[in-house]
Amino acid sequence: MVSVPGSGLLKGLAVTLRQMTRRSVTAHYPDALPELPPRSRGVIALIEENCTSCMLCARECPAWCIYIDSHKDVIPATTEGGKDKTRNVLDRFAIDFSICMYCSICVEACPFDALHWSPEFEYAELDIRELTHEKDRLREWMWTVPPPVALDPHAEPAKEIGVAEKAAVRRPTAPGDPS
């Protein structure tokens, strides 16, 4: 095969001309929002009522971007001679998204389902210090969290449900009990 000088340039120009005549597939982002896959990771949302300040999410975070402050409240005993109870009260819960790796370890580590992924990704700021979201802002993201994926109708039922049903069947009914 004999190579003609400049044939590579002509092939490149032919590709360019072909692409110029085709319709563009560019997404016009601000006007047309992208269609995200289900359960996309955008920003972490917080259900403050579920958080017990156990610090598991902060300890497991490889980037150390979660800041939690809490104090203990004493709940007086309800019965005479009973023992007072203590409970953690969440004072501050903040996530610094400027150093977050979006690895989802904090969401998986939370035993009380206080953290969830929201698909919202438009939270850019002009000042990097504004990327530290406090609990009030994290609570606002909760409204954008999609519902959990529906269970597979062909899957086996959860073992916990079977145990609960057996316990309910074995429960003796007392005389005068409506159930």
Contact map, one row per residue, 1 for C-alpha under 8 A:
11100000000000000000000000000000000000000000000000000000000000000000000000000000000000000000000000000000000000000000000000000000000000000000000000000000000000000000000000000000000
11110000000000000000000000000000000000000000000000000000000000000000000000000000000000000000000000000000000000000000000000000000000000000000000000000000000000000000000000000000000
11111010000000000000000000000000000000000000000000000000000000000000000000000000000000000000000000000000000000000000000000000000000000000000000000000000000000000000000000000000000
01111110000000000000000000000000000000000000000000000000000000000000000000000000000000000000000000000000000000000000000000000000000000000000000000000000000000000000000000000000000
00111111000000000000000000000000000000000000000000000000000000000000000000000000000000000000000000000000000000000000000000000000000000000000000000000000000000000000000000000000000
00011111110000000000000000000000000000000000000000000000000000000000000000000000000000000000000000000000000000000000000000000000000000000000000000000000000000000000000000000000000
00111111111000000000000000000000000000000000000000000000000000000000000000000000000000000000000000000000000000000000000000000000000000000000000000000000000000000000000000000000000
00001111111100000000000000000000000000000000000000000000000000000000000000000000000000000000000000000000000000000000000000000000000000000000000000000000000000000000000000000000000
00000111111110000000000000000000000000000000000000000000000000000000000000000000000000000000000000000000000000000000000000000000000000000000000000000000000000000000000000000000000
00000111111111000000000000000000000000000000000000000000000000000000000000000000000000000000000000000000000000000000000000000000000000000000000000000000000000000000000000000000000
00000011111111100000000000000000000000000000000000000000000000000000000000000000000000000000000000000000000000000000000000000000000000000000000000000000000000000000000000000000000
00000001111111110000000000000000000000000000000000000000000000000000000000000000000000000000000000000000000000000000000000000000000000000000000000000000000000000000000000000000000
00000000111111111000000000000000000000000000000000000000000000000000000000000000000000000000000000000000000000000000000000000000000000000000000000000000000000000000000000000000000
00000000011111111100000000000000000000000000000000000000000000000000000000000000000000000000000000000000000000000000000000000000000000000000000000000000000000000000000000000000000
00000000001111111110000000000000000000000000000000000000000000000000000000000000000000000000000000000000000000000000000000000000000000000000000000000000000000000000000000000000000
00000000000111111111000000000000000000000000000000000000000000000000000000000000000000000000000000000000000000000000000000000000000000000000000000000000000000000000000000000000000
00000000000011111111100000000000000000000000000000000000000000000000000000000000000000000000000000000000000000000000000000000000000000000000000000000000000000000000000000000000000
00000000000001111111110000000000000000000000000000000000000000000000000000000000000000000000000000000000000000000000000000000000000000000000000000000000000000000000000000000000000
00000000000000111111110000000000000000000000000000000000000000000000000000000000000000000000000000000000000000000000000000000000000000000000000000000000000000000000000000000000000
00000000000000011111111000000000000000000000000000000000000000000000000000000000000000000000000000000000000000000000000000000000000000000000000000000000000000000000000000000000000
00000000000000001111111000000000000000000000000000000000000000000000000000000000000000000000000000000000000000000000000000000000000000000000000000000000000000000000000000000000000
00000000000000000111111100000000000000000000000000000000000000000000000000000000000000000000000000000000000000000000000000000000000000000000000000000000000000000000000000000000000
00000000000000000001111110000000000000000000000000000000000000000000000000000000000000000000000000000000000000000000000000000000000000000000000000000000000000000000000000000000000
00000000000000000000011111000000000000000000000000000000000000000000000000000000000000000000000000000000000000000000000000000000000000000000000000000000000000000000000000000000000
00000000000000000000001111100000000000000000000000000000000000000000000000000000000000000000000000000000000000000000000000000000000000000000000000000000000000000000000000000000000
00000000000000000000000111110000000000000000000000000000000000000000000000000000000000000000000000000000000000000000000000000000000000000000000000000000000000000000000000000000000
00000000000000000000000011111001010000000000000000000000000000000000000000000000000000000000000000000000000000000000000000000000000000000000000000000000000000000000000000000000000
00000000000000000000000001111111100000000000000000000000000000000000000000000000000000000000000000000000000000000000000000000000000000000000000000000000000000000000000000000000000
00000000000000000000000000111111110000000000000000000000000000000000000000000000000000000000000000000000000000000000000000000000000000000000000000000000000000000000000000000000000
00000000000000000000000000011111100000000000000000000000000000000000000000000000000000000000000000000000000000000000000000000000000000000000000000000000000000000000000000000000000
00000000000000000000000000011111100000000000000000000000000000000000000000000000000000000000000000000000000000000000000000000000000000000000000000000000000000000000000000000000000
00000000000000000000000000111111110000000000000000000000000000000000000000000000000000000000000000000000000000000000000000000000000000000000000000000000000000000000000000000000000
00000000000000000000000000011111111000000000000000000000000000000000000000000000000000000000000000000000000000000000000000000000000000000000000000000000000000000000000000000000000
00000000000000000000000000101001111100000000000000000000000000000000000000000000000000000000000000000000000000000000000000000000000000000000000000000000000000000000000000000000000
00000000000000000000000000000000111110000000000000000000000000000000000000000000000000000000000000000000000000000000000000000000000000000000000000000000000000000000000000000000000
00000000000000000000000000000000011111010000000000000000000000000000000000000000000000000000000000000000000000000000001000000000000000000000000000000000000000000000000000000000000
00000000000000000000000000000000001111110000000000000000000000000000000000000000000000000000000000000000000000000000000000000000000000000000000000000000000000000000000000000000000
00000000000000000000000000000000000111110000000000000000000000000000000000000000000000000000000000000000000000000000000000000000000000000000000000000000000000000000000000000000000
00000000000000000000000000000000000011111000000000000000000000000000000000000000000000000000000000000000000000000000111000000000000000000000000001000000000000000000000000000000000
00000000000000000000000000000000000111111100000000000000000000000000000000000000000000000000000000000000000000000000111000000000000000000000000000000000000000000000000000000000000
00000000000000000000000000000000000000111111000000000000000000000000000000000000000000000000000000000100000000000000111100000000000000000000000000000000000000000000000000000000000
00000000000000000000000000000000000000011111000000000000000000000000000000000000000000000000000000000000000000000000111110000000000000000000000000000000000000000000000000000000000
00000000000000000000000000000000000000001111100000000000000000000000000000000000000000000000000000000000000000000000111110000000000000000000100000000000000000000000000000000000000
00000000000000000000000000000000000000001111110000000000000000000000000000000000000000000000000000000000000000000011110000000000000000000100100000000000000000000000000000000000000
00000000000000000000000000000000000000000011111000000000000000000000000000000000000000000000000000000000000000000011110000000000000000000111110010000000000000000000000000000000000
00000000000000000000000000000000000000000001111100000000000000000000000000000000000000000000000000000000000000000111000000000000000000100110110000000000000000000000000000000000000
00000000000000000000000000000000000000000000111111100000000000000000000000000000000000000000000000000000000000001110000000000000000000000010010000000000000000000000000000000000000
00000000000000000000000000000000000000000000011111100000000000000000000000000000000000000100000000000000000000000100000000000000000000100010000000000000000000000000000000000000000
00000000000000000000000000000000000000000000001111110000000000000000000000000000000000000000000000000000000000000100000000000000000000000000000000000000000000000000000000000000000
00000000000000000000000000000000000000000000001111110000000000000000000000000000000000000000000000000000000000011100000000000000000000000000000000000000000000000000000000000000000
00000000000000000000000000000000000000000000001111111100000000000000000000000000000000000100000000000000000000011100000000000000000000000000000000000000000000000000000000000000000
00000000000000000000000000000000000000000000000011111100000000000000000000000000000000011100000000000000000000010000000000000000000000000000000000000000000000000000000000000000000
00000000000000000000000000000000000000000000000000111110000000000001110000000000000000011100000000000000000000000000000000000000000000000000000000000000000000000000000000000000000
00000000000000000000000000000000000000000000000000111111000000000000000000000000000000000000000000000000000000000000000000000000000000000000000000000000000000000000000000000000000
00000000000000000000000000000000000000000000000000001111111000000001000000000000000000000000000000000000000000000000000000000000000000000000000000000000000000000000000000000000000
00000000000000000000000000000000000000000000000000000111111100000000000000000000000000000000000000000000010011000000000000000000000000000000000000000000000000000000000000000000000
00000000000000000000000000000000000000000000000000000011111110000100000000000000000000000000000000000000111011000000000000000000000000000000000000000000000000000000000000000000000
00000000000000000000000000000000000000000000000000000011111110011111000000000000000000000000000000000000010000000000000000000000000000000000000000000000000000000000000000000000000
00000000000000000000000000000000000000000000000000000011111110010000000000000000000000000000000000000000000000000000000000000000000000000000000000000000000000000000000000000000000
00000000000000000000000000000000000000000000000000000001111111000000000000000000000000000000000000000000110010000000000000000000000000000000000000000000000000000000000000000000000
00000000000000000000000000000000000000000000000000000000111111111100000000000000000000000000000000000000110000000000000000000000000000000000000000000000000000000000000000000000000
00000000000000000000000000000000000000000000000000000000000111110000000000000000000000000000000000000000000000000000000000000000000000000000000000000000000000000000000000000000000
00000000000000000000000000000000000000000000000000000000000011111000000000000000000000000000000000111000000000000000000000000000000000000000000000000000000000000000000000000000000
00000000000000000000000000000000000000000000000000000000011011111110000000000000000000000000000000000000000000000000000000000000000000000000000000000000000000000000000000000000000
00000000000000000000000000000000000000000000000000000000010010111110000000000000000000000000001110110000000000000000000000000000000000000000000000000000000000000000000000000000000
00000000000000000000000000000000000000000000000000000000110010011111000000000000000000000000111100000000000000000000000000000000000000000000000000000000000000000000000000000000000
00000000000000000000000000000000000000000000000000000000010000011111100000000000000000000001111000000000000000000000000000000000000000000000000000000000000000000000000000000000000
00000000000000000000000000000000000000000000000000001010010000000111110000000000000000000111110000000000000000000000000000000000000000000000000000000000000000000000000000000000000
00000000000000000000000000000000000000000000000000001000000000000011111000000000000000000111100000000000000000000000000000000000000000000000000000000000000000000000000000000000000
00000000000000000000000000000000000000000000000000001000000000000001111100000000000000011111000000000000000000000000000000000000000000000000000000000000000000000000000000000000000
00000000000000000000000000000000000000000000000000000000000000000000111110000000000000011110000000000000000000000000000000000000000000000000000000000000000000000000000000000000000
00000000000000000000000000000000000000000000000000000000000000000000011111000000000001111000000000000000000000000000000000000000000000000000000000000000000000000000000000000000000
00000000000000000000000000000000000000000000000000000000000000000000001111100000000001111000000000000000000000000000000000000000000000000000000000000000000000000000000000000000000
00000000000000000000000000000000000000000000000000000000000000000000000111110000000111100000000000000000000000000000000000000000000000000000000000000000000000000000000000000000000
00000000000000000000000000000000000000000000000000000000000000000000000011111000000111100000000000000000000000000000000000000000000000000000000000000000000000000000000000000000000
00000000000000000000000000000000000000000000000000000000000000000000000001111100001110000000000000000000000000000000000000000000000000000000000000000000000000000000000000000000000
00000000000000000000000000000000000000000000000000000000000000000000000000111111111110000000000000000000000000000000000000000000000000000000000000000000000000000000000000000000000
00000000000000000000000000000000000000000000000000000000000000000000000000011111010000000000000000000000000000000000000000000000000000000000000000000000000000000000000000000000000
00000000000000000000000000000000000000000000000000000000000000000000000000001111110000000000000000000000000000000000000000000000000000000000000000000000000000000000000000000000000
00000000000000000000000000000000000000000000000000000000000000000000000000001111110000000000000000000000000000000000000000000000000000000000000000000000000000000000000000000000000
00000000000000000000000000000000000000000000000000000000000000000000000000001011111000000000000000000000000000000000000000000000000000000000000000000000000000000000000000000000000
00000000000000000000000000000000000000000000000000000000000000000000000000001111111100000000000000000000000000000000000000000000000000000000000000000000000000000000000000000000000
00000000000000000000000000000000000000000000000000000000000000000000000000011000111110000000000000000000000000000000000000000000000000000000000000000000000000000000000000000000000
00000000000000000000000000000000000000000000000000000000000000000000000001111000011111000000000000000000000000000000000000000000000000000000000000000000000000000000000000000000000
00000000000000000000000000000000000000000000000000000000000000000000000001111000001111100000000000000000000000000000000000000000000000000000000000000000000000000000000000000000000
00000000000000000000000000000000000000000000000000000000000000000000000111100000000111110000000000000000000000000000000000000000000000000000000000000000000000000000000000000000000
00000000000000000000000000000000000000000000000000000000000000000000000111100000000011111000000000000000000000000000000000000000000000000000000000000000000000000000000000000000000
00000000000000000000000000000000000000000000000000011000000000000000011110000000000001111100000000000000000000000000000000000000000000000000000000000000000000000000000000000000000
00000000000000000000000000000000000000000000000000011000000000000000011110000000000000111110000000000000000000000000000000000000000000000000000000000000000000000000000000000000000
00000000000000000000000000000000000000000000000100111000000000000001111000000000000000011111100000000000000000000000000000000000000000000000000000000000000000000000000000000000000
00000000000000000000000000000000000000000000000000000000000000000001111000000000000000001111100000000000000000000000000000000000000000000000000000000000000000000000000000000000000
00000000000000000000000000000000000000000000000000000000000000000011110000000000000000000111110000000000000000000000000000000000000001100000000000000000000000000000000000000000000
00000000000000000000000000000000000000000000000000000000000000000111100000000000000000000111111000000000000000000000000000000000000001100000000000000000000000000000000000000000000
00000000000000000000000000000000000000000000000000000000000000000111000000000000000000000001111100000000000000000000000000000000000111100100000000000000000000000000000000000000000
00000000000000000000000000000000000000000000000000000000000000001110000000000000000000000000111110010000000000000000000000000000000111000000000000000000000000000000000000000000000
00000000000000000000000000000000000000000000000000000000000000001100000000000000000000000000011111110000000000000000000000000000001110000000000000000000000000000000000000000000000
00000000000000000000000000000000000000000000000000000000000000001000000000000000000000000000001111110000000000000000000000000000001110000000000000000000000000000000000000000000000
00000000000000000000000000000000000000000000000000000000000000000000000000000000000000000000000111110000000000000000000000000001001100000000000000000000000000000000000000000000000
00000000000000000000000000000000000000000000000000000000000000101000000000000000000000000000000111111000000000000000000000000000000000000000000000000000000000000000000000000000000
00000000000000000000000000000000000000000000000000000000000000101000000000000000000000000000001111111110000000000000000000000000000000000000000000000000000000000000000000000000000
00000000000000000000000000000000000000000000000000000000000000100000000000000000000000000000000000111110000000000000000000000000000000000000000000000000000000000000000000000000000
00000000000000000000000000000000000000001000000000000000000000000000000000000000000000000000000000011111000000000000000000000000000000000000000000000000000000000000000000000000000
00000000000000000000000000000000000000000000000000000000000000000000000000000000000000000000000000011111110000000000000000000000000000000000000000000000000000000000000000000000000
00000000000000000000000000000000000000000000000000000000000000000000000000000000000000000000000000000111111100000000000000000000000000000000000000000000000000000000000000000000000
00000000000000000000000000000000000000000000000000000000100110000000000000000000000000000000000000000011111110000000000000000000000000000000000000000000000000000000000000000000000
00000000000000000000000000000000000000000000000000000001110110000000000000000000000000000000000000000011111111000010000000000000000000000000000000000000000000000000000000000000000
00000000000000000000000000000000000000000000000000000000100000000000000000000000000000000000000000000001111111001111100000000000000000000000000000000000000000000000000000000000000
00000000000000000000000000000000000000000000000000000000000000000000000000000000000000000000000000000001111111100000000000000000000000000000000000000000000000000000000000000000000
00000000000000000000000000000000000000000000000000000001100100000000000000000000000000000000000000000000111111100000000000000000000000000000000000000000000000000000000000000000000
00000000000000000000000000000000000000000000000000000001100000000000000000000000000000000000000000000000011111111110000000000000000000000000000000000000000000000000000000000000000
00000000000000000000000000000000000000000000000000000000000000000000000000000000000000000000000000000000000111111100000000000000000000000000000000000000000000000000000000000000000
00000000000000000000000000000000000000000000000001110000000000000000000000000000000000000000000000000000000001111100000000000000000000000000000000000000000000000000000000000000000
00000000000000000000000000000000000000000000001001100000000000000000000000000000000000000000000000000000001001111111000000000000000000000000000000000000000000000000000000000000000
00000000000000000000000000000000000000000000011111100000000000000000000000000000000000000000000000000000001001111111000000000000000000000000000000000000000000000000000000000000000
00000000000000000000000000000000000000000001111000000000000000000000000000000000000000000000000000000000011001001111100000000000000000000000000000000000000000000000000000000000000
00000000000000000000000000000000000000000001110000000000000000000000000000000000000000000000000000000000001000001111110000000000000000000000010010000000000000000000000000000000000
00000000000000000000000000000000000000111111100000000000000000000000000000000000000000000000000000000000001000000011111000000000000000000000000010000000000000000000000000000000000
00000000000000000000000000000000000000111111100000000000000000000000000000000000000000000000000000000000000000000001111100000000000000000000110111000000000000000000000000000000000
00000000000000000000000000000000000100111110000000000000000000000000000000000000000000000000000000000000000000000000111110000000000000000000000111000000000000000000000000000000000
00000000000000000000000000000000000000001110000000000000000000000000000000000000000000000000000000000000000000000000011111100000000000000000100100000000000000000000000000000000000
00000000000000000000000000000000000000000110000000000000000000000000000000000000000000000000000000000000000000000000001111100000000000000000000000000000000000000000000000000000000
00000000000000000000000000000000000000000000000000000000000000000000000000000000000000000000000000000000000000000000000111110000000000000000000000000000000000000000000000000000000
00000000000000000000000000000000000000000000000000000000000000000000000000000000000000000000000000000000000000000000000111111000000000000000000000000000000000000000000000000000000
00000000000000000000000000000000000000000000000000000000000000000000000000000000000000000000000000000000000000000000000001111100001000000000000000000000000000000000000000000000000
00000000000000000000000000000000000000000000000000000000000000000000000000000000000000000000000000000000000000000000000000111111011000000000000000000000000000000000000000000000000
00000000000000000000000000000000000000000000000000000000000000000000000000000000000000000000000000000000000000000000000000011111010000000000000000000000000000000000000000000000000
00000000000000000000000000000000000000000000000000000000000000000000000000000000000000000000000000000000000000000000000000001111111000000000000000000000000000000000000000000000000
00000000000000000000000000000000000000000000000000000000000000000000000000000000000000000000000001000000000000000000000000001111111000000000000000000000000000000000000000000000000
00000000000000000000000000000000000000000000000000000000000000000000000000000000000000000000000000000000000000000000000000000011111100000000000000000000000000000000000000000000000
00000000000000000000000000000000000000000000000000000000000000000000000000000000000000000000000000000000000000000000000000001111111110000000000000000000000000000000000000000000000
00000000000000000000000000000000000000000000000000000000000000000000000000000000000000000000000111000000000000000000000000011011111110000000000000000000000000000000000000000000000
00000000000000000000000000000000000000000000000000000000000000000000000000000000000000000000011111000000000000000000000000000000111111000000000000000000000000000000000000000000000
00000000000000000000000000000000000000000000000000000000000000000000000000000000000000000000011110000000000000000000000000000000011111111100000000000000000000000000000000000000000
00000000000000000000000000000000000000000000000000000000000000000000000000000000000000000001111000000000000000000000000000000000000111111100000000000000000000000000000000000000000
00000000000000000000000000000000000000000000010100000000000000000000000000000000000000000001110000000000000000000000000000000000000011111110000000000000000000000000000000000000000
00000000000000000000000000000000000000000000000000000000000000000000000000000000000000000000000000000000000000000000000000000000000011111111000000000000000000000000000000000000000
00000000000000000000000000000000000000000000000000000000000000000000000000000000000000000000000000000000000000000000000000000000000011111111100000000000000000000000000000000000000
00000000000000000000000000000000000000000001110000000000000000000000000000000000000000000000010000000000000000000000000000000000000011111111110000000000000000000000000000000000000
00000000000000000000000000000000000000000000111100000000000000000000000000000000000000000000000000000000000000000000000000000000000000111111111000000000000000000000000000000000000
00000000000000000000000000000000000000000000100000000000000000000000000000000000000000000000000000000000000000000000000000000000000000011111111000000000000000000000000000000000000
00000000000000000000000000000000000000000011110000000000000000000000000000000000000000000000000000000000000000000000010100000000000000001111111110000000000000000000000000000000000
00000000000000000000000000000000000000000000111000000000000000000000000000000000000000000000000000000000000000000001010000000000000000000111111110000000000000000000000000000000000
00000000000000000000000000000000000000000000000000000000000000000000000000000000000000000000000000000000000000000000000000000000000000000011111110000000000000000000000000000000000
00000000000000000000000000000000000000000000000000000000000000000000000000000000000000000000000000000000000000000000011100000000000000000000111111000000000000000000000000000000000
00000000000000000000000000000000000000000000100000000000000000000000000000000000000000000000000000000000000000000001111000000000000000000000111111100000000000000000000000000000000
00000000000000000000000000000000000000100000000000000000000000000000000000000000000000000000000000000000000000000000011000000000000000000000000111110000000000000000000000000000000
00000000000000000000000000000000000000000000000000000000000000000000000000000000000000000000000000000000000000000000000000000000000000000000000011111000000000000000000000000000000
00000000000000000000000000000000000000000000000000000000000000000000000000000000000000000000000000000000000000000000000000000000000000000000000001111100000000000000000000000000000
00000000000000000000000000000000000000000000000000000000000000000000000000000000000000000000000000000000000000000000000000000000000000000000000000111110000000000000000000000000000
00000000000000000000000000000000000000000000000000000000000000000000000000000000000000000000000000000000000000000000000000000000000000000000000000011111000000000000000000000000000
00000000000000000000000000000000000000000000000000000000000000000000000000000000000000000000000000000000000000000000000000000000000000000000000000001111101000000000000000000000000
00000000000000000000000000000000000000000000000000000000000000000000000000000000000000000000000000000000000000000000000000000000000000000000000000000111111000000000000000000000000
00000000000000000000000000000000000000000000000000000000000000000000000000000000000000000000000000000000000000000000000000000000000000000000000000000011111000000000000000000000000
00000000000000000000000000000000000000000000000000000000000000000000000000000000000000000000000000000000000000000000000000000000000000000000000000000001111100000000000000000000000
00000000000000000000000000000000000000000000000000000000000000000000000000000000000000000000000000000000000000000000000000000000000000000000000000000011111110000000000000000000000
00000000000000000000000000000000000000000000000000000000000000000000000000000000000000000000000000000000000000000000000000000000000000000000000000000000011111000000000000000000000
00000000000000000000000000000000000000000000000000000000000000000000000000000000000000000000000000000000000000000000000000000000000000000000000000000000001111101100000000000000000
00000000000000000000000000000000000000000000000000000000000000000000000000000000000000000000000000000000000000000000000000000000000000000000000000000000000111111100000000000000000
00000000000000000000000000000000000000000000000000000000000000000000000000000000000000000000000000000000000000000000000000000000000000000000000000000000000011111110000000000000000
00000000000000000000000000000000000000000000000000000000000000000000000000000000000000000000000000000000000000000000000000000000000000000000000000000000000001111111000000000000000
00000000000000000000000000000000000000000000000000000000000000000000000000000000000000000000000000000000000000000000000000000000000000000000000000000000000011111111100000000000000
00000000000000000000000000000000000000000000000000000000000000000000000000000000000000000000000000000000000000000000000000000000000000000000000000000000000011111111110000000000000
00000000000000000000000000000000000000000000000000000000000000000000000000000000000000000000000000000000000000000000000000000000000000000000000000000000000000111111111000000000000
00000000000000000000000000000000000000000000000000000000000000000000000000000000000000000000000000000000000000000000000000000000000000000000000000000000000000011111111100000000000
00000000000000000000000000000000000000000000000000000000000000000000000000000000000000000000000000000000000000000000000000000000000000000000000000000000000000001111111110000000000
00000000000000000000000000000000000000000000000000000000000000000000000000000000000000000000000000000000000000000000000000000000000000000000000000000000000000000111111111000000000
00000000000000000000000000000000000000000000000000000000000000000000000000000000000000000000000000000000000000000000000000000000000000000000000000000000000000000011111111100000000
00000000000000000000000000000000000000000000000000000000000000000000000000000000000000000000000000000000000000000000000000000000000000000000000000000000000000000001111111100000000
00000000000000000000000000000000000000000000000000000000000000000000000000000000000000000000000000000000000000000000000000000000000000000000000000000000000000000000111111100000000
00000000000000000000000000000000000000000000000000000000000000000000000000000000000000000000000000000000000000000000000000000000000000000000000000000000000000000000011111110000000
00000000000000000000000000000000000000000000000000000000000000000000000000000000000000000000000000000000000000000000000000000000000000000000000000000000000000000000001111111000000
00000000000000000000000000000000000000000000000000000000000000000000000000000000000000000000000000000000000000000000000000000000000000000000000000000000000000000000000001111100000
00000000000000000000000000000000000000000000000000000000000000000000000000000000000000000000000000000000000000000000000000000000000000000000000000000000000000000000000000111110101
00000000000000000000000000000000000000000000000000000000000000000000000000000000000000000000000000000000000000000000000000000000000000000000000000000000000000000000000000011111100
00000000000000000000000000000000000000000000000000000000000000000000000000000000000000000000000000000000000000000000000000000000000000000000000000000000000000000000000000001111100
00000000000000000000000000000000000000000000000000000000000000000000000000000000000000000000000000000000000000000000000000000000000000000000000000000000000000000000000000000111110
00000000000000000000000000000000000000000000000000000000000000000000000000000000000000000000000000000000000000000000000000000000000000000000000000000000000000000000000000001111111
00000000000000000000000000000000000000000000000000000000000000000000000000000000000000000000000000000000000000000000000000000000000000000000000000000000000000000000000000000001111
00000000000000000000000000000000000000000000000000000000000000000000000000000000000000000000000000000000000000000000000000000000000000000000000000000000000000000000000000001000111
